[in-house]
Amino acid sequence: MKTYIIDLAKYVYGKVNRQKGTLRNRLVNGYSPGGDAQFNIDTVAENAVLQYIAERKEPIVLYTEDCGLRLFGENPQYILIIDPIDGTRPAAAGLEMSCISIALAKYKNNAKIKDIEYALLMEFKTGNYMYSDVFTESICFEGYQNELPNLSQVTDINNMFWSFEFNGHPSQLMINAYGHLIDKSANNGGVFIFNSASYSISRIITGQMDAYVDIGNRLLKDNPELLKEFQKVGNGRVLHLFPYDIAASVFLAKKAGVIITDAYGNSLDDTLLTDLSYNNQQSCIAASNKQLHRKLLEQINWGLNEK
């Protein structure tokens, strides 16, 4: 399955790479089953996935952001969890912060992140990829100058390079929660919004970033009265971390030694792979080391009125 997954990523990369960065691909042509806006470039990537699987004729179950669950062939052993473009907006603009995310697990009812056996992230800007599976302790990679993983040892909030999420997240709630961390780190460190969970987490593996934070789902679970606020900025839906957003990146991060949990500090292992409900959507705090991860959990303002 390793060759199958890598070849699939390269196939989609080839199709998307011819299309990204054009004004036409910045047009919204609908919404995914989860409610996220779908751009024309998403259609190119989704169609490429379907074409590859149809041509290879491998019995498999496919689950993607746009197409949902689809069966190919008879008696499939595996389910593919694919986000054909994680980072649609950067890809549509021709920027680098996007990748194809592929995770593969044994096909069964209620498969979870802990059931993943193969995972790959490939960047659309460069074609660089990182891959691993349950049969090896290392990460295979192509195109990166340094060995992977290449985790930083930054433990000081003031010096950390980190990214966080705004899409589908009321901005005032986010600023209340970690505006003080932005102020601390924006000058002596670096603060980024990539609009791609997979890309953000992968930058910790490469050593370019120290942490990634997406706390929206915890805020909603702690404060159910905020549901309308999140729906207001999500076109009527809750847009937190869907399973296909993080399935491959969580597997690879854990393999790399990244400390990655939900925003409560709990494992993401029991996240269902095909459930898009906001109860199954996730929050995430990922850091290159335990000390930084602990500081983020401790220093984020979790109360709505905290300053």
C-alpha positions as CSV (number, residue, x, y, z in Angstrom):
1,M,0.0,0.0,0.0
2,K,3.0,2.3,0.4
3,T,3.5,2.5,-3.4
4,Y,-0.2,2.9,-4.0
5,I,-0.4,5.9,-1.6
6,I,2.7,7.7,-2.8
7,D,1.6,7.2,-6.5
8,L,-1.8,8.5,-5.6
9,A,-0.4,11.7,-4.1
10,K,1.9,12.2,-7.1
11,Y,-1.0,11.8,-9.5
12,V,-3.2,14.4,-7.6
13,Y,-0.1,16.7,-7.3
14,G,0.3,16.6,-11.1
15,K,-3.3,17.5,-11.8
16,V,-3.5,20.3,-9.2
17,N,-0.1,21.8,-9.9
18,R,-1.4,22.8,-13.4
19,Q,-4.3,24.6,-11.9
20,K,-3.3,26.4,-8.7
21,G,-2.9,30.2,-8.5
22,T,-5.5,31.1,-11.2
23,L,-8.4,33.5,-10.5
24,R,-10.8,30.9,-11.6
25,N,-9.8,28.5,-8.9
26,R,-10.6,31.1,-6.2
27,L,-14.3,30.9,-7.1
28,V,-16.6,29.0,-4.6
29,N,-18.7,26.4,-6.4
30,G,-20.5,24.8,-3.4
31,Y,-20.0,23.5,0.1
32,S,-18.6,20.2,1.4
33,P,-20.9,17.8,3.5
34,G,-19.2,19.3,6.6
35,G,-20.1,22.9,5.4
36,D,-16.7,24.2,4.3
37,A,-16.6,26.3,1.2
38,Q,-15.4,24.3,-1.9
39,F,-13.4,26.1,-4.5
40,N,-12.9,25.1,-8.1
41,I,-9.5,23.8,-7.3
42,D,-11.0,21.4,-4.8
43,T,-13.0,19.9,-7.7
44,V,-9.8,19.3,-9.7
45,A,-8.2,17.5,-6.8
46,E,-11.3,15.4,-5.9
47,N,-11.7,14.3,-9.6
48,A,-8.0,13.4,-9.7
49,V,-8.4,11.1,-6.6
50,L,-11.4,9.4,-8.2
51,Q,-9.6,9.0,-11.6
52,Y,-6.6,7.4,-9.9
53,I,-8.6,4.9,-7.9
54,A,-10.8,4.0,-10.9
55,E,-7.8,3.4,-13.0
56,R,-5.9,1.2,-10.4
57,K,-9.0,-1.0,-9.8
58,E,-7.9,-1.7,-6.2
59,P,-10.8,-2.7,-4.0
60,I,-11.0,0.1,-1.5
61,V,-13.4,2.3,0.4
62,L,-12.8,6.1,-0.1
63,Y,-13.7,8.9,2.2
64,T,-13.0,12.4,1.0
65,E,-14.0,15.9,2.1
66,D,-16.4,16.5,-0.9
67,C,-17.5,13.0,-2.0
68,G,-18.1,11.4,1.4
69,L,-18.0,7.6,1.5
70,R,-17.6,5.6,-1.7
71,L,-17.0,1.9,-2.4
72,F,-14.7,0.7,-5.2
73,G,-14.6,-3.0,-6.0
74,E,-15.6,-5.9,-3.8
75,N,-14.5,-6.9,-0.3
76,P,-12.2,-4.0,0.3
77,Q,-9.7,-4.4,3.2
78,Y,-8.9,-0.7,3.6
79,I,-10.5,2.7,3.9
80,L,-8.7,5.8,2.5
81,I,-9.3,9.0,4.4
82,I,-8.2,11.8,2.1
83,D,-8.3,15.6,2.1
84,P,-7.4,16.2,-1.5
85,I,-6.3,19.7,-0.7
86,D,-5.8,20.7,2.9
87,G,-5.1,24.4,2.5
88,T,-7.5,25.2,-0.3
89,R,-7.2,28.9,0.0
90,P,-3.4,29.0,-0.1
91,A,-3.5,26.6,-3.1
92,A,-6.1,28.7,-4.9
93,A,-3.8,31.7,-4.4
94,G,-0.7,29.8,-5.6
95,L,0.9,29.9,-2.1
96,E,2.9,27.1,-0.5
97,M,0.7,26.2,2.5
98,S,-1.3,23.3,1.1
99,C,-0.9,19.6,0.8
100,I,-2.7,16.4,0.1
101,S,-3.4,14.4,3.2
102,I,-3.8,10.6,2.9
103,A,-4.4,8.2,5.7
104,L,-5.3,4.5,5.3
105,A,-6.9,2.2,7.9
106,K,-8.4,-1.3,8.0
107,Y,-11.9,-1.0,6.8
108,K,-14.4,-1.6,9.6
109,N,-17.3,0.1,11.3
110,N,-16.4,3.1,13.4
111,A,-12.7,3.2,12.4
112,K,-10.7,5.7,14.4
113,I,-7.5,7.6,14.2
114,K,-5.8,4.9,16.3
115,D,-6.6,2.4,13.5
116,I,-4.5,4.2,10.8
117,E,-1.8,2.1,9.4
118,Y,-0.4,4.3,6.6
119,A,-0.1,8.1,6.3
120,L,1.3,10.6,3.9
121,L,1.4,14.4,3.4
122,M,2.6,15.9,0.1
123,E,3.1,19.6,-0.5
124,F,1.5,21.1,-3.6
125,K,4.1,23.8,-3.9
126,T,7.1,21.5,-4.1
127,G,6.0,17.9,-4.3
128,N,7.9,17.2,-1.1
129,Y,6.3,14.4,1.0
130,M,6.6,12.7,4.3
131,Y,5.3,9.1,4.8
132,S,5.2,6.5,7.5
133,D,3.3,3.3,8.5
134,V,2.8,1.0,11.4
135,F,5.6,-1.3,10.2
136,T,8.4,1.2,10.7
137,E,9.6,3.5,13.4
138,S,11.0,6.1,11.0
139,I,9.5,8.7,8.6
140,C,10.3,8.3,4.9
141,F,10.6,11.6,3.1
142,E,11.5,13.1,-0.2
143,G,12.6,16.7,-1.1
144,Y,13.5,18.0,2.3
145,Q,17.1,19.2,2.9
146,N,17.2,18.0,6.5
147,E,16.5,14.7,8.1
148,L,13.0,14.2,9.4
149,P,11.9,14.5,12.1
150,N,13.8,17.7,12.9
151,L,12.1,18.9,16.0
152,S,13.0,22.2,17.7
153,Q,13.8,22.5,21.4
154,V,12.2,25.9,21.9
155,T,10.4,26.0,25.2
156,D,9.9,29.8,25.7
157,I,6.6,31.2,24.6
158,N,8.3,34.5,23.8
159,N,10.5,32.8,21.2
160,M,8.2,30.3,19.7
161,F,7.2,30.1,16.0
162,W,3.6,29.0,15.9
163,S,0.4,28.9,13.9
164,F,-3.2,29.0,14.7
165,E,-6.6,28.8,13.1
166,F,-9.3,31.5,12.3
167,N,-11.5,29.9,9.6
168,G,-14.9,29.1,11.2
169,H,-13.7,30.6,14.5
170,P,-15.1,33.9,15.9
171,S,-12.1,36.1,16.0
172,Q,-12.9,37.9,19.2
173,L,-13.1,34.5,21.1
174,M,-9.7,33.6,19.6
175,I,-8.1,36.8,20.6
176,N,-9.5,36.6,24.1
177,A,-8.0,33.1,24.4
178,Y,-4.5,33.7,23.1
179,G,-4.1,37.3,22.1
180,H,-1.6,37.7,25.0
181,L,0.4,34.8,23.5
182,I,0.4,36.6,20.1
183,D,1.7,39.7,21.8
184,K,4.5,37.8,23.6
185,S,5.7,36.0,20.5
186,A,5.1,38.2,17.5
187,N,8.4,40.0,17.7
188,N,11.0,37.7,19.2
189,G,9.2,34.6,17.7
190,G,6.8,34.3,14.8
191,V,3.0,34.1,14.5
192,F,1.4,32.6,11.4
193,I,-2.0,31.6,10.0
194,F,-1.7,28.9,7.3
195,N,-5.3,27.8,6.9
196,S,-4.1,24.2,6.8
197,A,-3.9,21.9,9.8
198,S,-1.9,19.4,8.0
199,Y,0.7,21.9,6.7
200,S,0.9,23.5,10.2
201,I,1.5,20.2,11.9
202,S,4.0,19.1,9.3
203,R,6.1,22.3,9.9
204,I,6.7,21.1,13.4
205,I,8.0,17.9,12.0
206,T,10.4,19.8,9.7
207,G,11.5,22.1,12.5
208,Q,10.2,25.3,10.9
209,M,7.6,25.7,13.5
210,D,7.4,25.0,17.2
211,A,3.7,24.7,17.8
212,Y,0.2,24.7,16.3
213,V,-3.0,25.6,18.1
214,D,-6.7,25.2,17.2
215,I,-8.9,25.5,20.3
216,G,-12.3,26.3,18.7
217,N,-13.9,22.9,19.5
218,R,-12.9,22.9,23.1
219,L,-14.4,26.4,23.5
220,L,-17.7,25.1,22.1
221,K,-17.7,22.0,24.2
222,D,-17.0,24.0,27.3
223,N,-19.6,26.6,26.4
224,P,-22.5,25.1,24.3
225,E,-24.2,28.5,24.3
226,L,-21.5,29.6,21.8
227,L,-23.0,27.3,19.1
228,K,-24.7,30.2,17.2
229,E,-21.5,32.2,17.3
230,F,-19.6,29.5,15.6
231,Q,-22.4,28.8,13.1
232,K,-22.5,32.5,12.2
233,V,-18.9,32.5,11.0
234,G,-19.2,29.0,9.4
235,N,-22.0,29.6,6.9
236,G,-24.5,28.0,9.3
237,R,-22.2,25.1,10.2
238,V,-19.6,24.3,12.8
239,L,-16.2,24.3,11.1
240,H,-13.6,22.8,13.4
241,L,-11.0,20.2,12.8
242,F,-12.7,17.4,10.7
243,P,-11.2,13.9,10.9
244,Y,-9.9,14.1,7.3
245,D,-8.1,17.4,8.2
246,I,-5.8,15.7,10.8
247,A,-5.9,12.0,10.3
248,A,-2.6,11.7,8.4
249,S,-0.8,14.5,10.3
250,V,-1.7,13.2,13.7
251,F,-0.2,9.8,12.7
252,L,3.0,11.3,11.3
253,A,3.3,13.8,14.2
254,K,3.2,11.0,16.8
255,K,5.7,9.0,14.8
256,A,8.0,12.0,14.8
257,G,7.8,12.6,18.5
258,V,5.6,15.7,18.4
259,I,3.4,16.1,21.4
260,I,-0.1,16.3,19.9
261,T,-3.4,16.2,21.7
262,D,-6.7,17.9,21.8
263,A,-7.0,21.2,23.6
264,Y,-7.8,19.4,26.8
265,G,-4.4,17.6,26.6
266,N,-6.1,14.3,25.7
267,S,-5.3,11.8,23.0
268,L,-6.8,12.2,19.6
269,D,-6.8,8.4,19.0
270,D,-10.5,7.8,19.5
271,T,-11.6,10.4,16.9
272,L,-13.9,8.6,14.4
273,L,-12.6,8.8,10.9
274,T,-15.9,9.4,9.1
275,D,-18.1,11.3,11.6
276,L,-18.3,15.0,10.7
277,S,-20.6,16.0,13.6
278,Y,-19.2,18.8,15.8
279,N,-19.1,16.4,18.7
280,N,-16.5,14.4,16.8
281,Q,-14.7,17.4,15.3
282,Q,-11.6,18.2,17.2
283,S,-9.4,20.8,18.8
284,C,-5.6,20.5,18.7
285,I,-2.5,21.6,20.5
286,A,0.7,20.3,19.0
287,A,4.2,21.2,20.1
288,S,7.8,20.1,19.4
289,N,8.4,19.2,23.1
290,K,6.5,18.5,26.3
291,Q,7.5,21.7,28.1
292,L,6.1,24.0,25.3
293,H,3.0,21.9,25.0
294,R,2.4,22.2,28.8
295,K,2.9,25.9,28.8
296,L,0.4,26.4,26.0
297,L,-2.2,24.4,27.9
298,E,-1.5,26.4,31.0
299,Q,-1.3,29.9,29.5
300,I,-4.2,29.9,27.0
301,N,-7.2,31.7,28.5
302,W,-10.0,29.1,28.6
303,G,-12.6,31.3,30.4
304,L,-14.7,33.5,28.2
305,N,-14.2,36.6,30.3
306,E,-10.5,36.1,31.2
307,K,-8.0,38.8,30.1
